[in-house]
Amino acid sequence: MKPCYCGAEKIFENCCKPFIEGLKFPVNPEELMRSRYTAYVIQNANYLMATTHSSQQKYYSVPEILEWSKSNMWLKLEVIFAKENRVEFKAYFLNEKLQAQVHHEHSTFKQENKIWYYIDGDFFN
């Protein structure tokens, strides 16, 4: 059994996998953000699109999401804080040139019909 890619101290099968496979829904924004990171790692662009709020989906495409997830080597996720509908995190990865990168984001989420969705994020350098 392998640990979950999101860094939570659970095995993948009991952590993000049920969310990505549609068997369960994240109960808070942090769980959704962790499962979205895992979806990048395992290259599941359909899950990423499905968990993006419908008002924001026009800004993304499944092929572009998939290409970005494939072009990077995902290393680890660090959750800095999660409160109410906001999550700040750092995703560490190597880009296509194997250069170390950090995606630092303060994300906003929205709950509709008891399901959480990603809205957008503010990015830090």
N, C-alpha and C positions, 0 to 999 in steps of 0.2 A: 504494500500500500504506500502510495506516494503522498507527501504533504501537498497541500493546496498551493497553487502558484501565487495566490494573493497574499501569502505570508501569515495568514491566520493559523493558529496552532490546531488545525484540523486536517484530516486527510481529504483529498480532492473530492472523493465520492460522497463525503458528508458535508462538504462546504459549498463550493461554487457549482459543481457539476449539476445538482438538482435544479438550480436556477437556470443554467444555460440550456438544459434539456427541457425546460418548461414544466417540470414536475412540481416546483414550488416557486413562490415569489419572494424576493427579498423583503424583509420586514422593516427595513430602515435604509436611508441613503448610503450609509457606510457599506452595508451588505451589497447593495446594488453597485456601488463604485468598485468594490473588490471583485465582484463577478464580472464587471465590464473589463477590468484589467486582465483577469484570467481569460476572457474571450479574445483579447488581443494576443495573449500568449499562445492560445490554441487555434488562433486564426478563425474565429467564428464571427464573421462580419454580420451575419443575419441577426444574431443576438444583439449585437451592438446597435444595429438599426432599430430593432424591435423595442429596445429599452431607451431609445431616444424619444423624447416627447414629440407627438405628431406635429406640433407647431414648428419644430426645428428640423424635421427630417428632410425638408427641401434643401437644406444646406449640405447634405451628405449623400454619398452614394455607396452602395455595398461594394462595388469593385474598387473604389478608392480606399475605403476602410480596409478591405482585404489586402490591397497592395501595401499600405502603410504597415499593417501588422506583420506581413511577410518580410518586409524589407529591414526590419529591426530584430535584434536579438534581445529579448526581454530578460532582465536580470533580477529585479526585485521591486516590491512596492513598499513604500513607507507612508503610513497614514499619520498625518501630523495632528489633525483634530477632526472630529465629526460632531456636529451639533445642529439640531433641528433639521433644516433642509440644506445644510452646507457641509461640504467635506473638503478639507485641504489635504493634498497628498503629493508625493514625489514618486514618479515611475522612472526607474533607472534602466537604461538600455544601451546597446551598441547599435549605431546606425549602419547603413550599408557599407561604409568605409571602415567599420569596426572602431569608430571613435566613440568614446564614452559620452553619453548624453543624459540629461535629467529633465523630465517633463514635470514641472512644478505647477500645479493647478489648484485653484479654489473653485470648486464646482457647486452648482446650484441644481437642486432636484425638486420635483413636484409630484405630489401624490394625487392620483385620480382613481376613483373606484377601488381604493385600497391597494393600488399598484403604484410603485415608485417609478419615475422616469427621469432621465438626465435632461436638463434644460440647456445649460451652457457653463462655461468656465472662464475665470480670469486667470491669465497665465503670468508667471513670474520668470524673470531671467536669473 
